[in-house]
Amino acid sequence: MPVIAAVAATVILGVLAVFQGALAAGAPLGRFAWGGAHTRLPTALRIGSAVSIVLYALFAVVLLDRASVISVLPDAVSVVGTWVLFGYFVVGTVMNGISRSRSERLTMTPCCLVLAVLTLIVALS
C-alpha cells in the first residue's frame, strides 16, 4: 500500500508541477493558485511557481524513498521528511480551504487533502 500511495502522490505532484509550469510561463490560470488574486501571475509569483516545481520533485523523491521505490536518501531523512510533508499538506489543505478564490478552494483543497492522506499512508509504513 505505501508504494501505491507514493506513486499516486508522485503522479499528483507531477500534474501540479505542469500546472505551476504553466503559471510560470504566464498562463491565465492564476485564479487557481497563490490566493487567486491574479489571472496572470506577476513576476515574483511566477518565480514562486518555478521554485514549486523543484520542491514538488524533491517531495516525490522523499515519498518514493520512504516507500522503498528508490533508495537515495538516508532513512532518517526520508522518515522525518515524510512526516514534515504530511504536516505541510495538512496546512496546505487548511490554507487552500480558506482562500478567497473559490476556484482555488474547489480544486486545490481536495488536491492537498488527497496528498495529505497519501503521505500519511507512506509515513505510517
Secondary structure, DSSP 8 states (H G I E B T S, - for coil): -HHHHHHHHHHHHHHHHHHHHHHHTT-S-GGGSGGG--SS--HHHHHHHHHHHHHHHHHHHHHHHHTTS---S-HHHHHHHHHHHHHHHHHHHHHHHT-S-HHHHHHHHHHHHHHHHHHHHHHT-
